Amino acid sequence: MRICVFCGSSRGRGERYVEAARALGELLAARDIGLVYGGASVGTMGAVADATIAAGGSVTGVIPTQLVDREIAHPGLTDLRVVSDMHERKAMMAELSDGFIALPGGAGTLEELFEVWTWAQIGLHAKPLGLLDVGGYYQPLRRFVDHMVSEEFLAPVFRDMLLVGSEPAELLDRFVRYEPPENKWANSRARQLLGVDERNGTTAD
């Protein structure tokens, strides 16, 4: 089993985000779960990789050519794959992984998370995904996601597929029990929210 961890090339403010990344890496190794991540040696990316390696775990990094120098590709990984661009990076990370966890991070972390979340909604995969909510970092995002639901841009069933935990063990335990909902195109309420004509599957103008 391998888990993809989305995280940043920055460490964040203080030490709690780095400490959380290390705790996650140690837990992955302890549970014999391989780490898949963005391939860098800096920021929380470097922290989770270093901790996994130090605890005897397997780490696969995927990094685009243009970021090898900028993000400083990690030299000590089990497997480092250099790809042509960000699109290939995300596709390969998804293909290699059995689930996805987002550590606190910036725009790139959110972009990676939202893409795999969207893929899950439309049935391109049935893998669990979640937020490691360190110190309440993701609470503003959770409130916005609730707003998306209340404004009927997101069905509650798809909000609920985004698992949230404040501790790595809690989140991984929920991954084990995860059962995916119907995908977006099969769920009639979601189709209604999207304005899909039930007769022919087309989207209304």
C-alpha positions in Angstrom: 0.0 0.0 0.0 1.2 3.5 -0.8 -0.2 6.9 0.3 0.4 10.1 -1.6 1.1 13.1 0.7 0.6 16.6 -0.7 2.7 19.1 1.2 4.8 22.1 0.6 8.4 23.3 -0.2 8.0 25.7 2.8 8.1 24.7 6.5 5.3 27.0 7.6 5.3 29.2 10.7 6.8 27.6 13.8 7.6 23.9 14.1 4.2 22.3 14.4 3.8 21.7 10.6 7.2 20.1 10.3 6.6 18.0 13.4 3.3 16.8 12.0 5.0 15.9 8.7 7.6 13.9 10.6 4.9 12.1 12.7 3.1 11.1 9.5 6.2 9.8 7.9 7.1 7.7 10.9 3.6 6.3 11.1 3.6 5.4 7.4 6.9 3.5 7.9 5.6 1.8 11.1 2.5 0.6 9.2 4.6 -0.6 6.2 2.8 2.0 4.0 4.9 3.5 1.2 5.1 7.3 0.8 4.5 8.9 -2.6 5.2 12.7 -2.6 6.6 15.6 -4.7 10.2 14.5 -4.5 11.8 17.6 -2.8 14.2 17.7 0.1 13.0 21.0 1.5 10.0 22.2 3.5 7.4 19.8 4.8 8.1 17.7 1.7 11.6 17.0 3.0 10.4 16.5 6.5 7.9 13.7 5.7 10.4 12.0 3.4 13.3 12.2 5.8 11.1 10.8 8.7 9.8 7.9 6.5 13.3 7.0 5.4 14.8 7.2 8.9 12.1 4.9 10.2 12.9 2.3 7.5 10.0 3.1 5.1 9.8 3.3 1.3 9.6 6.7 -0.4 8.8 7.4 -4.0 9.3 11.0 -5.2 7.9 12.5 -8.4 9.2 15.8 -9.5 9.1 17.8 -12.8 12.3 18.7 -14.6 11.8 22.4 -14.1 11.6 22.0 -10.3 14.6 19.6 -9.8 16.9 22.5 -8.9 14.3 24.9 -7.5 12.7 22.5 -5.0 16.1 20.6 -4.6 15.3 17.0 -5.5 15.8 14.6 -2.6 19.0 12.5 -3.2 18.2 9.7 -0.7 14.8 8.3 -1.9 14.0 4.7 -2.6 12.8 5.9 -6.0 12.9 9.3 -7.6 11.0 9.8 -10.9 11.7 13.0 -12.9 8.8 13.9 -15.2 8.2 16.5 -17.9 5.7 18.7 -16.2 3.2 19.3 -13.4 0.4 17.4 -15.2 2.5 14.3 -15.5 3.6 14.7 -11.9 0.1 14.6 -10.6 -1.0 11.8 -12.9 1.9 9.6 -11.8 1.5 10.3 -8.1 -2.2 9.4 -8.4 -1.4 6.2 -10.3 1.1 5.1 -7.8 -1.0 5.7 -4.7 -3.9 4.0 -2.9 -5.0 7.2 -1.0 -4.2 10.9 -0.6 -3.4 13.0 2.4 -2.9 16.8 2.3 -0.7 18.3 5.0 -1.0 22.1 5.6 0.4 23.8 2.5 -0.1 26.6 0.0 -1.7 26.9 -3.4 0.1 23.9 -4.9 -1.0 21.6 -2.1 -4.6 22.8 -2.5 -4.5 22.4 -6.3 -3.3 18.8 -6.0 -5.9 18.0 -3.4 -8.8 19.6 -5.3 -7.9 17.7 -8.5 -7.9 14.3 -6.9 -11.1 15.2 -5.0 -12.7 16.2 -8.3 -11.5 12.9 -9.9 -13.1 11.0 -7.0 -16.4 12.8 -7.5 -16.7 11.9 -11.1 -15.6 8.3 -10.6 -12.1 8.3 -12.0 -10.9 6.7 -8.8 -12.4 5.4 -5.5 -9.4 6.0 -3.3 -9.7 7.8 0.1 -8.5 11.3 0.5 -8.2 13.5 3.5 -6.8 16.5 5.3 -4.4 16.3 8.2 -5.8 19.3 10.1 -2.8 20.4 12.1 -3.7 23.1 14.7 -7.0 23.8 12.9 -5.2 24.9 9.7 -8.0 23.6 7.5 -10.9 24.9 9.5 -11.5 27.9 7.2 -11.4 25.6 4.2 -14.0 23.3 5.8 -16.3 26.2 6.4 -16.0 27.3 2.8 -16.8 23.7 1.7 -19.9 23.8 3.9 -20.8 27.1 2.1 -20.4 25.3 -1.3 -22.9 22.8 -0.1 -25.4 25.3 1.3 -25.2 27.2 -2.0 -25.8 23.9 -3.9 -22.6 23.8 -5.8 -21.5 20.6 -4.0 -23.6 17.6 -2.9 -23.2 16.7 0.8 -22.1 13.2 -0.1 -19.1 14.6 -1.9 -18.2 16.9 0.9 -18.2 13.9 3.2 -15.8 12.0 1.1 -13.1 14.5 2.1 -12.0 12.9 5.4 -10.5 15.1 8.2 -8.3 14.2 11.1 -6.0 16.1 13.5 -3.8 13.1 14.1 -2.1 10.9 11.4 -3.2 7.6 13.1 -6.8 8.8 13.2 -6.8 9.7 9.5 -5.2 6.4 8.4 -7.7 4.4 10.4 -10.5 6.2 8.6 -8.9 5.4 5.3 -9.1 1.7 6.1 -12.8 1.9 6.7 -13.5 4.2 3.7 -16.3 3.3 1.3 -16.7 5.6 -1.7 -20.1 7.0 -2.6 -21.7 6.9 -6.0 -19.8 9.0 -8.5 -21.1 12.4 -9.6 -22.7 11.2 -12.8 -24.6 8.4 -11.1 -26.0 10.4 -8.3 -29.3 11.9 -9.3 -29.3 14.8 -6.8 -25.8 15.8 -7.9 -26.9 15.6 -11.5 -29.8 17.9 -10.7 -27.4 20.4 -9.0 -25.2 20.3 -12.1 -28.2 20.9 -14.4 -27.8 17.6 -16.2 -30.8 16.5 -18.3 -31.8 13.1 -16.9 -33.2 12.1 -20.3 -30.0 12.4 -22.3 -27.2 13.1 -19.9 -26.5 16.6 -21.4 -25.9 19.7 -19.4 -28.6 22.4 -19.7 -27.5 25.9 -20.9 
